[in-house]
């Protein structure tokens, strides 16, 4: 079987055998993947994702369904899908975050609202949407809040 990489894994739906092969290539032999193993593998196979730590960490946390700090084989397919998804979200987040402070203020949200398909909203509707996304009510949208919002939005549009 030809050697697989994470880029190929993201581009296609892998079989169970291919998922196992890729998992074992990343695994240090203990049957689970730590964040460090995932980090090394992503940097090796997909360097442009490796520099996007916030997307990688968010995908890792979301894939760790049993919250034991490791990604098991049964969670691995989900990790691959989430790496791609959160990388996409990170790109949009970065486009909205004009001052690069790792959060989106309301003025940034208004200026870039068309990036998240809110072209036909007026400012009051945008304020309501902004407040819905800002779940911790901190007055800005953090990356985790943005990911949760975008994931729900993506799921509801299917």
C-alpha positions in Angstrom: 0.0 0.0 0.0 1.5 3.4 -0.9 2.4 5.7 1.9 -0.4 8.2 2.9 -0.1 11.7 4.2 -2.4 14.0 5.9 -2.9 16.2 2.8 -4.3 13.1 1.0 -6.3 12.2 4.0 -8.0 15.6 4.0 -8.6 15.5 0.3 -10.4 12.2 0.2 -12.6 9.9 2.3 -10.1 7.3 3.6 -10.9 3.6 4.2 -10.7 2.2 7.7 -7.4 0.5 6.8 -5.9 3.7 5.4 -7.0 5.6 8.6 -5.2 2.8 10.7 -2.1 3.1 8.6 -1.9 6.8 9.0 -2.6 6.6 12.7 0.2 4.1 13.3 2.6 6.2 11.3 2.0 9.1 13.7 1.8 6.9 16.9 4.9 6.4 19.0 3.8 2.9 19.8 1.5 3.5 22.8 -1.7 3.3 20.9 -2.8 6.9 21.3 -1.7 10.3 19.9 -0.6 13.1 22.1 -0.7 16.7 21.0 3.1 16.6 20.5 2.8 13.6 18.1 0.0 15.3 16.2 2.0 18.5 16.0 5.1 16.7 14.6 3.0 14.8 12.1 1.1 17.8 10.9 4.3 19.9 10.5 6.0 17.1 8.6 3.1 16.2 6.3 1.2 19.5 6.0 3.6 22.4 7.0 1.1 25.2 6.3 -1.3 23.6 8.9 1.6 23.1 11.3 2.1 26.9 11.6 -1.6 27.3 12.5 -1.4 26.2 16.1 -4.8 27.6 17.2 -6.6 25.5 14.5 -4.5 22.4 15.4 -5.2 22.8 19.1 -8.9 23.4 18.6 -9.1 20.3 16.3 -7.2 18.2 18.9 -9.5 19.3 21.7 -12.6 18.7 19.7 -11.5 15.3 18.5 -10.6 14.1 22.0 -14.2 13.0 22.7 -13.5 11.3 26.0 -11.3 14.2 27.2 -8.4 12.0 28.3 -5.8 14.2 26.6 -5.1 11.8 23.8 -6.6 11.0 20.4 -7.3 7.3 20.0 -7.7 5.5 16.7 -11.5 5.7 16.9 -11.2 9.5 17.2 -8.6 9.9 14.5 -10.8 10.2 11.4 -12.6 13.0 13.2 -9.3 14.7 14.0 -8.4 14.7 10.3 -11.7 16.3 9.3 -11.5 18.9 12.1 -7.9 19.9 11.1 -9.1 20.9 7.7 -12.3 22.5 9.0 -10.6 24.6 11.7 -7.9 25.6 9.3 -10.6 27.1 7.1 -12.2 28.8 10.0 -8.8 30.2 11.1 -8.2 31.7 7.7 -11.6 33.5 7.8 -11.0 34.6 11.4 -7.6 36.1 10.4 -9.3 38.0 7.6 -11.8 39.5 10.0 -9.2 40.2 12.7 -7.7 43.3 11.0 -5.6 44.4 13.9 -4.2 40.9 14.6 -5.1 40.9 18.3 -6.5 37.4 18.1 -10.1 38.5 18.6 -12.8 40.1 16.5 -14.3 43.4 17.7 -17.7 44.6 16.6 -16.2 47.1 14.1 -14.1 44.3 12.5 -17.2 42.1 12.4 -19.2 44.8 10.6 -16.4 45.5 8.1 -16.0 41.9 7.2 -19.5 40.4 7.7 -19.8 39.4 4.1 -17.0 36.8 4.7 -19.5 34.8 6.8 -22.5 35.3 4.5 -24.2 38.2 6.3 -24.3 40.6 3.4 -28.0 41.4 3.8 -28.0 42.2 7.5 -28.3 45.8 8.8 -26.2 47.0 11.7 -28.8 46.1 14.4 -29.0 42.5 13.0 -25.2 42.3 12.9 -25.0 43.4 16.6 -27.5 40.7 17.5 -25.5 38.1 15.6 -22.2 39.4 17.1 -23.7 39.1 20.6 -24.9 35.5 19.9 -21.3 34.5 18.8 -19.7 36.3 21.8 -20.8 33.6 24.2 -18.6 34.7 27.1 -20.0 38.3 26.7 -16.5 39.7 26.6 -17.3 42.3 23.9 -15.2 40.5 21.3 -15.3 37.2 19.4 -12.5 34.7 20.4 -11.3 32.0 18.0 -13.1 29.2 20.0 -16.3 31.1 19.9 -15.9 31.7 16.2 -15.2 28.0 15.5 -18.3 27.0 17.5 -20.4 29.4 15.6 -19.0 28.5 12.2 -19.3 24.8 12.9 -23.0 25.2 13.8 -23.6 27.4 10.8 -21.9 24.8 8.5 -23.9 21.9 10.0 -27.2 23.8 9.7 -26.6 24.6 6.0 -26.1 21.0 5.0 
